[in-house]
Amino acid sequence: MTKAAAIHEFWNSFGLKAFEENYVKDADENGNPIKPEFPYITYQLVTDSFDREVVATASVWYRDYGWKKANAKAEEISAHIGLGGKIINCDGGRIWIKRGQPFAQN
């Protein structure tokens, strides 16, 4: 599994569809992108060698009257990553996903 596929699989493991932030699923008759249905996750695809840290962000998108659901999903993701991070396998190696500081913000 490529690095991109492994990261995509990671973000899709939280019960919401996840998309790389520059992904365009479809377009209308005028060529305007059609956004995915809520809720969903968008993430940056940033990679390097295992011994080099990169900073990437993800966003949780809900259409709601408040932050309760989005904050709960952020807490779920935080707990899954854990204090020591999460290591996922990919072709030729591994990716170590760690929580940044701050981890989440509205």
Number of C-alpha atoms within 10 A of each C-alpha: 12 12 20 14 12 17 22 19 14 14 20 16 11 16 11 15 16 24 21 16 14 10 12 13 10 11 11 8 6 6 8 10 13 11 11 15 10 13 16 20 22 20 19 16 18 12 15 10 10 11 8 7 12 11 12 12 14 17 18 19 18 17 12 11 7 9 12 11 16 19 15 11 19 20 14 13 16 17 12 12 16 13 10 10 14 14 12 15 14 15 11 8 12 14 19 14 19 17 18 11 6 6 12 15 7 8
